[in-house]
């Protein structure tokens, strides 16, 4: 795990232009840009892998992801990001591992640091720094040059990641959406294909906790008491 120090960072955006797409809502649920202060925390350097998740399933008697054949992930894919795991299962894994799911704010600070960057590596989109233009999730940690300032990998691309947070409006949000509340959980990070706007550090995606998807995985966090 990697330590993210305590302090303030900039969360959200004041952009509402659809990121070049004709989708007015593309950024507006991340409005307005605002300051958030967090205590120190630890977060996994990479997304949880197939091999790690299988250890949890074996230890706890959990059913493996439904796309695994005969309860096994494909040979040679030990270090691929696990997918088809719903929010409840991700939370159970984190608890078993002595960790928890990161909050939405913790995830964004990890990716964005304190300089309000658009991508973990800086302000400009560089697809070669992300697991992108793929047809499925890939090995974790294969783009070290795309790490965030804290050294955390795959925060843009590969899979969307579950967070602990409900999909709620930010303070003083200029718009209210029907989906806000305690029905959907926030997912972050983009996936292995799509428009580059979904890989931005402030981009919010959402899913019902029972959702399983080839696009969605997770990583874990942990309190850093006394830091």
Buried (B, 14 or more C-beta within 10 A) or exposed (E): BBBBEEEEBBBBBEBBEBBEEEEEEBBBBBBBBBEBEBBBBBBBBBBBBBEBBBEBBEEEEBEBBEEBEEEEBEEEBEBBBBBBBBBEBBBBBBBBBEBBBBBBBBBBBBBBBEEBBBBBBEEEBBEEBBBBEEEBBBBBBBBEEBBBBBEBBBBBBBBBBBBBBBBBBBEEBEEEEEEBEEEBBBBBBBBBBBBBBBBBBBBBBBBEBEBBBBBBBBBBBBEBEEE
